[in-house]
Amino acid sequence: MNVLLISYGIKEYDGRLTEIYNVAKKIGDVTLVCCGNSKCSNVKEKIVDVNKSKYLSLRLYISFLFTCLKSAKEIGDIDILFSDNIFASIPALIIRKLFKPKFIVQDVRELYFYKDVKNISGRLFCKYETVLMKKSDVVLCANDYRSKIMFEQYKLKTFPLVFENIRFLTGEYDKKVLDEKYSNCFKYKVNIVSTGGLSVLRTTDKLVLAMTKLPNDYGLYIIGGGTDEDKRIIQYIIDTNNLTNVLLISKVPLPELRYIVQRCDIGIVSYHKKDLNNKYCASGKVYEYLAEGLPIVTTENLPLNEFCAKYGVGESDDCFYKGIVKVSNNMGDYKERVESYVSSISVDKHNSKIACEILKIINSEVIT
């Protein structure tokens, strides 16, 4: 089968894109169009260079759009079009009109509704994502909560197929180079890592404030960027409290992220509850941490709270302090449960299952 996968995700940093790509490869011969930092030797991967324009700029998006259309024209006979994330909806609809793929699989990553979005561009993309949803043969989402909400909100004929963010950090890294780069890091009794960036909305400020209550032999590493205001607020908390055990690290490629996570003891997963997308979060970070043997401390969002309670691999605590203390004081027990849970799951088997379910839905449509 000829499969075209289009995604506005950045290949080097996007874990869900990686797994969507792996699912698609289990179904057919895949041509991938996405953003990235470097070209690939694989002629089937059409990488739109993010170094030439700002990621969310109009210029880069237009380049992405035309690369999608060019790739669709080159394939000609498209059996399945995978549309991954809200920004792929517009080129997906154009491809549907011009090149008539036999089937469309749409991954709805976020849970933002048109009426709740304030900015014009956001509303535009929400509108076209909804239009595409009505025309797709298979709609994917990241957990059962989202599936039920989307089914009711969009009045879909069937519940969206749940494709959980079960993913592990992969990729080879140069240990010698990274050992030198991080030579002054990971020296604490308890090393804590948060890969969610500096977003104050996602309560990173509370996480940093929790460090003021913890002993000096606890260290925190926050990976990822944020707005200028986020950076100002976080840096202000660090400076006014003389925190020398909090390190801010810019966004890094997935292999380097794995290096960092492997040298830490606790992983932080934080979301707010001010909208449905975050309230019913579906975090791939959970699995990335667990796969490297780290217990987790999460905010008290329902999916995260239920997960921690069910498997005993961490604690939910909106203020982080009590959760971090409880996990660090019982590290051996938590690590045993983490190891037991990780041994029970397989990313490849999960992807194979989703690929089979997609084909089952498509084949049933062919029969009818």
C-alpha positions in Angstrom: 0.0 0.0 0.0 1.2 3.5 -0.8 1.0 5.6 2.4 1.6 9.3 2.7 2.2 10.6 6.2 2.1 14.4 6.7 3.0 16.0 10.0 4.0 19.5 11.0 6.0 17.9 13.9 9.8 18.2 14.1 11.3 14.8 13.5 14.2 15.1 16.0 12.0 16.1 18.9 8.5 14.6 18.3 8.0 11.3 20.0 4.4 10.9 18.9 5.4 11.5 15.3 8.0 8.8 15.6 5.4 6.2 16.7 2.8 7.3 14.1 5.5 6.8 11.5 6.3 3.3 12.9 2.6 2.4 12.8 2.3 3.6 9.2 5.4 1.5 8.2 3.6 -1.6 9.5 0.8 -0.8 7.0 2.6 0.0 3.8 5.3 1.8 1.9 5.5 5.2 3.6 6.5 8.6 2.3 6.9 11.0 5.2 6.6 14.8 5.0 7.5 16.6 8.2 9.7 19.4 9.6 13.3 18.7 10.8 16.7 20.2 11.5 18.5 18.3 8.8 17.9 16.5 5.5 17.7 12.7 5.5 19.3 10.3 3.1 16.0 8.4 2.8 14.4 9.7 -0.4 11.0 8.7 1.1 11.5 11.3 3.9 10.7 14.9 2.8 12.1 17.1 5.5 11.1 20.8 5.6 14.1 22.6 7.1 13.2 24.5 10.3 16.5 26.3 10.3 15.4 28.4 7.4 12.4 29.9 9.0 10.8 30.1 12.5 8.8 27.0 13.3 5.3 28.5 13.4 6.0 31.1 10.7 3.9 31.5 7.7 6.9 31.0 5.4 7.7 27.6 6.9 4.1 26.5 6.9 3.7 27.4 3.2 6.9 25.4 2.5 5.4 22.5 4.4 2.1 22.8 2.5 3.8 22.8 -0.9 6.0 19.9 0.1 2.9 17.9 1.0 1.2 18.6 -2.3 4.4 17.9 -4.3 4.8 14.5 -2.5 1.2 13.6 -3.1 1.6 14.3 -6.8 4.8 12.2 -7.0 3.0 9.2 -5.3 -0.1 9.6 -7.5 -2.1 6.7 -6.3 -2.3 7.1 -2.5 -3.9 4.2 -0.6 -3.8 5.8 2.8 -3.2 9.4 3.8 -2.1 9.9 7.4 -2.7 13.4 8.7 -0.8 14.0 12.0 -1.7 17.0 14.1 -3.9 20.0 13.6 -1.6 21.8 11.2 -1.7 18.9 8.7 -5.5 19.3 8.3 -5.4 22.0 5.6 -2.9 20.1 3.2 -4.8 16.9 4.0 -8.1 18.4 2.8 -6.4 19.8 -0.4 -4.8 16.4 -1.1 -8.1 14.7 -0.5 -9.7 17.0 -3.1 -6.9 16.9 -5.7 -5.5 13.4 -5.4 -8.3 11.4 -3.8 -6.6 9.0 -1.5 -8.6 5.8 -0.9 -8.6 6.3 2.9 -7.7 8.9 5.4 -6.3 8.3 9.0 -6.3 11.4 11.1 -4.4 11.8 14.4 -6.2 14.4 16.6 -3.4 15.2 19.1 -5.0 18.0 21.0 -8.4 18.6 22.5 -9.2 22.2 21.7 -12.6 23.2 20.4 -13.4 26.0 18.0 -15.5 27.9 20.5 -12.8 27.8 23.2 -9.9 29.1 21.0 -9.4 32.9 21.2 -6.9 33.7 18.4 -8.0 33.8 14.7 -5.3 31.4 13.4 -6.1 28.8 16.1 -9.8 29.0 15.2 -9.0 28.5 11.5 -7.0 25.3 12.2 -9.6 24.0 14.6 -12.3 24.5 11.9 -10.4 22.6 9.2 -9.4 19.9 11.7 -13.1 19.4 12.4 -13.9 19.3 8.7 -11.3 16.7 8.1 -12.6 14.6 11.1 -15.9 14.3 9.4 -14.2 13.0 6.2 -11.7 10.7 7.8 -12.1 6.9 7.8 -10.1 6.5 11.1 -9.7 9.2 13.8 -7.0 8.6 16.4 -6.8 10.2 19.8 -4.6 9.6 22.9 -6.8 8.2 25.6 -10.3 7.0 26.5 -11.3 10.2 28.1 -10.6 12.1 24.9 -12.3 9.5 22.7 -15.6 9.9 24.6 -15.5 13.7 24.7 -14.7 13.9 20.9 -17.5 11.3 20.1 -20.1 13.5 21.8 -18.7 16.9 20.9 -18.2 16.2 17.2 -21.2 13.8 16.9 -19.0 11.2 15.2 -20.4 8.0 13.9 -17.9 5.9 15.9 -15.6 6.5 18.9 -12.1 7.6 17.8 -9.5 4.8 18.0 -7.3 5.3 21.1 -3.6 5.4 20.2 -1.9 6.0 23.6 1.4 7.9 23.8 3.3 4.7 24.7 6.8 5.5 23.6 10.3 5.1 24.8 13.3 7.4 24.2 15.5 6.0 21.5 18.5 6.9 19.5 22.3 6.6 19.9 24.3 9.3 21.5 28.0 10.0 21.9 28.6 9.3 25.6 32.0 10.9 25.7 30.8 14.2 24.2 27.7 14.3 26.5 29.7 13.4 29.6 31.9 16.4 28.9 29.0 18.7 28.2 27.2 17.7 31.5 30.4 17.2 33.6 29.1 19.4 36.4 25.6 17.8 36.5 23.8 14.8 38.1 25.9 15.2 41.3 23.0 15.2 43.7 21.7 12.5 45.9 18.3 12.8 44.2 18.3 14.2 40.6 14.9 15.3 39.3 14.1 15.9 35.7 11.2 17.7 34.0 11.1 17.7 30.2 8.0 19.9 29.9 9.8 23.2 29.4 9.4 26.4 31.4 5.6 26.9 31.1 4.2 28.6 34.2 0.7 27.7 33.0 1.8 24.1 33.4 2.9 25.0 37.0 6.7 24.9 36.5 6.8 27.8 38.9 5.4 25.5 41.6 7.9 22.8 40.8 10.8 25.3 41.2 9.3 26.6 44.5 9.2 23.0 45.8 12.9 23.0 45.5 13.1 25.7 48.2 11.7 23.2 50.7 13.9 20.3 49.7 17.5 19.6 51.0 20.4 20.9 49.0 21.3 17.4 47.9 18.2 17.4 45.6 18.8 18.8 42.1 16.3 19.7 39.4 16.9 19.8 35.6 14.2 21.5 33.5 14.5 20.7 29.8 12.9 22.8 27.1 12.0 26.4 26.4 9.2 28.8 27.1 8.0 32.3 26.5 10.1 35.3 27.6 7.7 35.9 30.4 7.9 32.2 31.5 11.7 32.5 31.5 11.6 35.7 33.5 9.3 34.3 36.2 11.3 31.0 36.6 14.6 32.8 36.7 13.2 35.3 39.3 12.2 32.4 41.6 15.7 30.9 41.2 17.5 34.1 41.9 15.4 35.4 44.8 15.7 32.0 46.5 19.4 31.6 45.7 18.7 28.2 44.2 22.0 26.7 42.9 20.4 23.3 42.4 18.1 24.1 39.6 19.5 24.0 36.0 17.6 25.2 32.9 18.5 23.3 29.7 17.3 24.3 26.3 15.4 21.8 24.1 17.6 18.9 23.1 17.3 16.1 20.5 15.6 12.8 21.7 18.9 10.8 22.1 20.4 13.6 24.2 17.2 13.8 26.3 17.6 10.1 26.9 21.1 10.6 28.2 19.9 13.2 30.7 16.9 11.1 31.8 19.1 8.0 32.4 21.1 10.0 34.9 18.2 11.2 37.0 16.1 9.5 39.7 12.6 11.0 39.4 10.6 12.3 36.4 8.1 15.1 36.6 4.9 15.2 34.6 3.0 18.5 34.9 -0.2 19.8 33.3 -2.8 22.4 34.3 -6.6 21.9 34.4 -7.8 25.0 32.7 -8.9 23.4 29.5 -9.9 19.9 28.4 -6.7 19.3 26.5 -4.6 19.6 29.7 -7.3 18.4 32.1 -7.5 15.1 30.3 -3.8 15.0 29.4 -2.2 12.0 27.6 1.5 12.3 28.4 4.2 10.4 26.5 6.6 11.7 29.1 5.2 9.1 31.6 6.5 6.2 29.4 9.7 7.9 28.5 10.6 8.2 32.2 9.4 4.7 33.2 11.3 3.1 30.4 14.5 4.5 31.9 13.7 3.2 35.3 12.4 6.5 36.8 9.4 6.7 39.2 7.2 9.7 38.4 5.7 12.6 40.3 2.8 14.2 38.5 0.1 16.8 38.9 -3.3 15.6 40.0 -5.0 15.4 36.6 -7.4 12.5 36.5 -5.6 10.3 33.9 -2.2 10.8 35.8 -3.7 10.3 39.2 -5.4 7.1 38.1 -2.3 5.8 36.4 -0.1 6.4 39.5 -2.8 4.8 41.8 -3.2 1.7 39.5 0.4 0.8 38.9 2.1 2.3 42.0 4.9 3.9 39.9 4.7 7.4 41.3 2.7 10.0 43.1 0.3 12.8 42.1 0.8 16.1 43.9 0.0 19.5 42.4 2.6 21.2 44.6 5.2 18.5 43.9 7.0 18.7 47.3 5.2 15.9 49.2 5.2 13.6 46.1 9.0 14.1 45.6 9.7 13.4 49.3 7.5 10.3 49.3 9.0 8.8 46.2 12.6 9.6 47.2 12.2 8.1 50.7 10.8 4.9 49.2 12.9 4.8 46.0 13.6 1.1 46.0 9.9 0.1 46.2 8.9 2.5 43.4 11.7 1.4 41.2 10.6 -2.3 41.6 7.1 -1.4 40.5 8.4 0.6 37.6 10.6 -2.3 36.4 7.6 -4.7 36.8 5.3 -2.3 34.8 7.8 -1.6 32.0 8.4 -5.4 31.5 4.7 -5.8 30.8 4.5 -3.3 27.9 6.0 -3.2 24.4 6.0 -0.2 22.1 6.3 -2.4 19.0 3.4 -4.6 20.0 1.3 -1.6 20.8 2.1 -0.1 17.4 1.3 -3.4 15.7 -2.0 -3.6 17.5 -3.0 -0.1 16.3 -1.9 -0.9 12.7 -4.1 -4.0 12.8 -7.1 -2.1 14.1 -6.7 0.6 11.4 -6.5 -2.1 8.7 -9.5 -3.8 10.2 -11.6 -0.6 10.1 -10.4 0.1 6.5 -11.1 -3.4 5.3 -14.6 -3.4 6.8 -15.3 -0.2 4.8 -14.1 -1.9 1.6 -16.5 -4.8 2.3 -19.5 -2.6 2.9 
